[in-house]
Amino acid sequence: MLKVKYLIFGLFAGILLLNSNLVSAKELVREAKVILVKGDVNIQKAGKTDWVKAKEGMILTDGDTAKTAKSAVIEIAFDRDKKNIVRLDENSTAILRGKMLKQVELPRGKIRFVVKSLKKDSSFEIKTPTVVAGARGSGGDVIARENEDTVRAQEDELFVQSFDEQGNMIQEISLTEGMEVNIERFEAPGEIMEITGADRGDWGSWKEDLGGRIEESIKEEQPAPTQENISQVESIQQETVQKQGEYKQDIIQQDDTQRIETAVEEETPKTTGSTYPNGY
């Protein structure tokens, strides 16, 4: 009997270990979701040679590439709550990197990003051929040109690293909110300057529009009430009303009983001493 118990315990522990391993393996792979497509945008899945039209709701993973044509835009959410968003502007190419999708390569074009949900001590990076711009709960723009890159810190703070042709880091700087820097290919970062009012206004308009769209999408994703759920709610409401009625009736009955008992006590004559003659 004891051996059977140990065997059952061993099987149970093995099942728990297997399930935990499956969960861990699943958590090590992250997926991104396309939340906006405007114009001619194409996706090339990792390991494939063909391109397919990007569609809202499409799932992207490590190694997938997005390419936008003139006047085209794509936005990608890297978390379920849509707190980490990347926007790829027109005439741009971006490649998602890493199983946890913590880096996006930008060979050419412009990326706008906002990152508000990261684990402690982790970062989200935009990488051009010569620069890495990292965010730890912030937002900004990265523009990759043929001979020069631009990094703008639109919210909070970014770190910017420049590299030489051999991949060795030349310099790392911090870019505070409202500032930008230009970096020539394979050179140290240039002079830090203030972002223009037009660029700040463009960022503000995008954030306002993005917030409204995300709020609307969250409402749409909430499941509509089914007839079964409605019936359950109505049943609970009816039961609650019935119980309230029974409770009120009990209170009324208790109150009536108390008044009757009080009246009887008041009408009953009180006697003192013995009612028998001679004290018996």
PEVEN-V910074 format. One record per residue. PSI is psi in whole degrees, 0 to 359 (none if undefined). OMEGA is omega in whole degrees, 0 to 359 (NA if undefined). D_FIRST is the distance of its C-alpha to the first C-alpha in whole Angstrom. Layout:
# PEVEN-V910074
psi:PSI omega:OMEGA d_first:D_FIRST
psi:PSI omega:OMEGA d_first:D_FIRST
This chain:
# PEVEN-V910074
psi:319 omega:180 d_first:0
psi:321 omega:179 d_first:4
psi:321 omega:179 d_first:5
psi:319 omega:179 d_first:5
psi:316 omega:178 d_first:6
psi:321 omega:179 d_first:9
psi:315 omega:179 d_first:10
psi:318 omega:179 d_first:11
psi:319 omega:179 d_first:13
psi:317 omega:178 d_first:14
psi:317 omega:180 d_first:16
psi:316 omega:179 d_first:17
psi:321 omega:179 d_first:19
psi:319 omega:178 d_first:20
psi:316 omega:179 d_first:21
psi:318 omega:180 d_first:23
psi:318 omega:179 d_first:25
psi:316 omega:180 d_first:26
psi:320 omega:180 d_first:27
psi:323 omega:178 d_first:29
psi:320 omega:178 d_first:30
psi:318 omega:178 d_first:32
psi:316 omega:181 d_first:33
psi:317 omega:180 d_first:35
psi:323 omega:179 d_first:36
psi:322 omega:182 d_first:38
psi:338 omega:182 d_first:39
psi:351 omega:179 d_first:41
psi:123 omega:182 d_first:43
psi:147 omega:177 d_first:46
psi:147 omega:175 d_first:48
psi:158 omega:184 d_first:51
psi:132 omega:177 d_first:53
psi:124 omega:182 d_first:57
psi:350 omega:179 d_first:58
psi:135 omega:174 d_first:62
psi:126 omega:175 d_first:64
psi:128 omega:178 d_first:68
psi:202 omega:186 d_first:70
psi:101 omega:179 d_first:69
psi:133 omega:181 d_first:66
psi:152 omega:181 d_first:64
psi:135 omega:172 d_first:61
psi:115 omega:181 d_first:60
psi:152 omega:181 d_first:56
psi:132 omega:178 d_first:55
psi:359 omega:180 d_first:55
psi:161 omega:178 d_first:57
psi:342 omega:182 d_first:61
psi:160 omega:179 d_first:62
psi:142 omega:178 d_first:63
psi:154 omega:179 d_first:62
psi:133 omega:177 d_first:63
psi:141 omega:178 d_first:61
psi:147 omega:176 d_first:60
psi:136 omega:183 d_first:59
psi:350 omega:180 d_first:55
psi:140 omega:180 d_first:55
psi:133 omega:180 d_first:52
psi:147 omega:181 d_first:53
psi:186 omega:182 d_first:51
psi:127 omega:176 d_first:51
psi:352 omega:179 d_first:54
psi:146 omega:182 d_first:56
psi:137 omega:176 d_first:60
psi:138 omega:180 d_first:62
psi:129 omega:181 d_first:65
psi:144 omega:176 d_first:68
psi:187 omega:179 d_first:72
psi:135 omega:179 d_first:75
psi:18 omega:180 d_first:74
psi:153 omega:182 d_first:70
psi:145 omega:171 d_first:67
psi:141 omega:175 d_first:64
psi:138 omega:185 d_first:61
psi:132 omega:177 d_first:58
psi:134 omega:182 d_first:55
psi:7 omega:176 d_first:52
psi:161 omega:185 d_first:50
psi:325 omega:183 d_first:49
psi:2 omega:178 d_first:51
psi:45 omega:176 d_first:54
psi:345 omega:177 d_first:55
psi:105 omega:187 d_first:55
psi:139 omega:173 d_first:58
psi:135 omega:177 d_first:60
psi:124 omega:178 d_first:63
psi:117 omega:182 d_first:65
psi:183 omega:185 d_first:69
psi:154 omega:178 d_first:71
psi:45 omega:183 d_first:72
psi:156 omega:176 d_first:69
psi:133 omega:180 d_first:66
psi:144 omega:180 d_first:62
psi:127 omega:178 d_first:59
psi:135 omega:184 d_first:56
psi:143 omega:175 d_first:54
psi:145 omega:179 d_first:51
psi:331 omega:178 d_first:47
psi:4 omega:177 d_first:47
psi:53 omega:180 d_first:51
psi:2 omega:180 d_first:53
psi:143 omega:175 d_first:56
psi:123 omega:176 d_first:58
psi:139 omega:180 d_first:61
psi:85 omega:178 d_first:65
psi:324 omega:178 d_first:67
psi:154 omega:176 d_first:70
psi:202 omega:185 d_first:70
psi:134 omega:174 d_first:69
psi:135 omega:172 d_first:66
psi:134 omega:186 d_first:65
psi:152 omega:171 d_first:62
psi:127 omega:184 d_first:60
psi:112 omega:184 d_first:57
psi:0 omega:182 d_first:56
psi:94 omega:178 d_first:52
psi:150 omega:175 d_first:51
psi:157 omega:182 d_first:48
psi:137 omega:177 d_first:49
psi:15 omega:176 d_first:51
psi:166 omega:181 d_first:51
psi:163 omega:176 d_first:54
psi:130 omega:189 d_first:56
psi:142 omega:170 d_first:58
psi:124 omega:187 d_first:61
psi:122 omega:172 d_first:62
psi:179 omega:179 d_first:66
psi:342 omega:184 d_first:67
psi:354 omega:185 d_first:68
psi:146 omega:169 d_first:67
psi:123 omega:176 d_first:63
psi:122 omega:185 d_first:63
psi:143 omega:180 d_first:60
psi:138 omega:173 d_first:59
psi:71 omega:182 d_first:57
psi:48 omega:183 d_first:57
psi:191 omega:181 d_first:61
psi:156 omega:180 d_first:63
psi:194 omega:181 d_first:66
psi:145 omega:171 d_first:68
psi:127 omega:180 d_first:68
psi:121 omega:180 d_first:71
psi:113 omega:177 d_first:71
psi:183 omega:183 d_first:74
psi:318 omega:185 d_first:76
psi:0 omega:185 d_first:77
psi:145 omega:176 d_first:76
psi:152 omega:176 d_first:73
psi:135 omega:177 d_first:73
psi:130 omega:179 d_first:70
psi:132 omega:174 d_first:70
psi:99 omega:182 d_first:68
psi:331 omega:179 d_first:68
psi:136 omega:177 d_first:66
psi:231 omega:188 d_first:64
psi:143 omega:176 d_first:64
psi:154 omega:168 d_first:64
psi:142 omega:185 d_first:64
psi:128 omega:178 d_first:66
psi:136 omega:175 d_first:66
psi:149 omega:185 d_first:68
psi:153 omega:176 d_first:68
psi:185 omega:184 d_first:70
psi:338 omega:179 d_first:70
psi:0 omega:179 d_first:68
psi:10 omega:177 d_first:65
psi:137 omega:181 d_first:66
psi:130 omega:178 d_first:66
psi:311 omega:184 d_first:70
psi:150 omega:173 d_first:69
psi:134 omega:178 d_first:67
psi:162 omega:173 d_first:68
psi:137 omega:181 d_first:67
psi:113 omega:183 d_first:69
psi:165 omega:183 d_first:69
psi:134 omega:178 d_first:69
psi:5 omega:182 d_first:72
psi:158 omega:179 d_first:73
psi:164 omega:180 d_first:73
psi:144 omega:174 d_first:74
psi:139 omega:180 d_first:75
psi:116 omega:175 d_first:74
psi:149 omega:184 d_first:76
psi:127 omega:176 d_first:74
psi:31 omega:178 d_first:73
psi:170 omega:176 d_first:75
psi:156 omega:178 d_first:74
psi:145 omega:179 d_first:74
psi:203 omega:182 d_first:77
psi:136 omega:177 d_first:78
psi:130 omega:184 d_first:76
psi:166 omega:178 d_first:78
psi:140 omega:178 d_first:78
psi:142 omega:181 d_first:76
psi:157 omega:179 d_first:79
psi:325 omega:180 d_first:79
psi:318 omega:179 d_first:79
psi:323 omega:178 d_first:76
psi:319 omega:179 d_first:74
psi:321 omega:178 d_first:75
psi:319 omega:178 d_first:74
psi:314 omega:181 d_first:71
psi:319 omega:179 d_first:71
psi:318 omega:179 d_first:72
psi:316 omega:181 d_first:69
psi:320 omega:179 d_first:66
psi:315 omega:178 d_first:67
psi:317 omega:180 d_first:67
psi:315 omega:180 d_first:64
psi:318 omega:179 d_first:62
psi:319 omega:180 d_first:64
psi:321 omega:179 d_first:62
psi:317 omega:178 d_first:59
psi:319 omega:180 d_first:59
psi:320 omega:181 d_first:60
psi:325 omega:178 d_first:57
psi:320 omega:177 d_first:54
psi:319 omega:181 d_first:56
psi:330 omega:181 d_first:56
psi:343 omega:178 d_first:52
psi:131 omega:183 d_first:51
psi:137 omega:178 d_first:49
psi:146 omega:180 d_first:52
psi:133 omega:178 d_first:51
psi:166 omega:179 d_first:49
psi:326 omega:180 d_first:50
psi:316 omega:179 d_first:47
psi:320 omega:179 d_first:47
psi:316 omega:180 d_first:50
psi:320 omega:179 d_first:49
psi:317 omega:179 d_first:46
psi:316 omega:180 d_first:48
psi:320 omega:179 d_first:51
psi:317 omega:179 d_first:48
psi:320 omega:179 d_first:47
psi:316 omega:179 d_first:51
psi:318 omega:179 d_first:51
psi:322 omega:179 d_first:48
psi:315 omega:178 d_first:50
psi:318 omega:180 d_first:53
psi:316 omega:180 d_first:52
psi:323 omega:177 d_first:50
psi:319 omega:178 d_first:53
psi:316 omega:179 d_first:55
psi:321 omega:180 d_first:53
psi:316 omega:178 d_first:53
psi:319 omega:180 d_first:57
psi:319 omega:178 d_first:57
psi:319 omega:180 d_first:55
psi:317 omega:180 d_first:57
psi:314 omega:180 d_first:60
psi:319 omega:178 d_first:59
psi:322 omega:180 d_first:58
psi:317 omega:178 d_first:61
psi:317 omega:180 d_first:63
psi:318 omega:180 d_first:61
psi:319 omega:180 d_first:62
psi:320 omega:180 d_first:66
psi:315 omega:180 d_first:66
psi:322 omega:180 d_first:65
psi:317 omega:180 d_first:67
psi:320 omega:180 d_first:70
psi:317 omega:179 d_first:69
psi:321 omega:181 d_first:69
psi:327 omega:183 d_first:72
psi:344 omega:181 d_first:74
psi:124 omega:181 d_first:73
psi:140 omega:178 d_first:76
psi:138 omega:181 d_first:75
psi:149 omega:177 d_first:76
psi:144 omega:178 d_first:76
psi:193 omega:183 d_first:77
psi:147 omega:179 d_first:77
psi:0 omega:179 d_first:78
psi:147 omega:178 d_first:79
psi:153 omega:179 d_first:82
psi:26 omega:174 d_first:83
psi:2 omega:182 d_first:80
psi:none omega:NA d_first:78
